[in-house]
Every structure is written in structure tokens, then in C-alpha cells.
Amino acid sequence: MSLVFLAIFTVFGCQKSHNLKYIEGTVTLDEKPVESVSVSFLPVDSSKGLGAGGYTDVNGKFKLSSLLGKGGDGTQAGKYSVIFVKLIPAREMTEDEKQLAQTNPERVPAIPMVDALPSKYRSPQTSGIEVEVTESGSNVFNFDLSSH
């Protein structure tokens, strides 16, 4: 579970009314699908809405899950800021680390992770992306992020 998703749960996970709406969409970067992106919907007004998140597949498609523990169940109607994170290793494992991983995996040093997406997409204050989840109608959101 990503730290972003955990933070959303901590802040928004205890809401009472759950009238959830199914949410799906795609994430592209410079018009190309992006796999393994964490997509998080954060309520603009923290007293309204329920944080939700999901991950993109190989085609950049995602389904949001609420913080209530049901996969793909969506979130409540309302306005949301959307953030995106794609963590990747900062470097490849060395040959020594690969050998150690086979014989004694708990001794392999942790490799730092970095975000493969531009940093502006990590925060609701800088992503510039807000959506409205509606009570009725299609809640399909397609995001074309830019590497510039």
C-alpha cells in the first residue's frame, strides 16, 4: 500500500455515509499509457467526500477503490483533487546485490525509490487537476499528464 493511500485512509477513512459511485479511467503520459501509477482522489472539502485510490494496469486503465476495503467500489459524489505517483527504483541492483538476494534476501540493502512522474502531480496544491464525481451519469476520467 502506498504512503499516499495510507495517508488518505488516515484522514478520510472514517466517513459515515457511503453512497459510492463507480469510478474508472485511464492515465497517459504524453499520450502513452502508463502502468503502475497510483491514482488518488482527495476531497476538496475534507468534510465532504471519501478519499479513494487505485493503480493503473499495463494499458493505463484504473478503477478506484474506496478506503472501506472493497476493491473497485469507487467513491462518493463531490469535488476531488487528483494526484498521481509512480515509484520506481532509483537504480538497478548491483550483481553482488542480485546474488545476495538469492542467498540471503533479508540482507539486501534497500534501494531508494523515486517518482517517475513530474513532481507537480504528487500534491493537490500543484497537480492542478480537479474532477467532479456525479450522483448519476458516467464517472469516467481520462488524464493525459505531461512530462514537461
C-alpha positions, 0 to 999 in steps of 0.5 A: 500500500502506498504512503499516499493511500495510507495517508488518505485512509488516515484522514478520510477513512472514517466517513459515515455515509457511503453512497459510492459511485463507480469510478474508472479511467485511464492515465497517459503520459504524453499520450502513452499509457502508463502502468503502475501509477497510483491514482488518488482522489482527495476531497476538496472539502475534507468534510465532504467526500471519501478519499479513494485510490487505485493503480493503473494496469499495463494499458493505463486503465484504473478503477478506484477503490474506496478506503472501506476495503472493497476493491473497485467500489469507487467513491462518493459524489463531490469535488476531488483533487487528483494526484498521481505517483509512480515509484520506481527504483532509483537504480538497478541492483548491483550483481553482488546485490542480485546474488545476495538476494538469492542467498540471503534476501533479508540482507539486501540493502534497500534501494531508494525509490523515486517518482517517475512522474513530474513532481507537480502531480504528487500534491493537490496544491500543484497537480492542478487537476480537479474532477467532479464525481456525479450522483448519476451519469458516467464517472469516467476520467481520462488524464493525459499528464505531461512530462514537461 
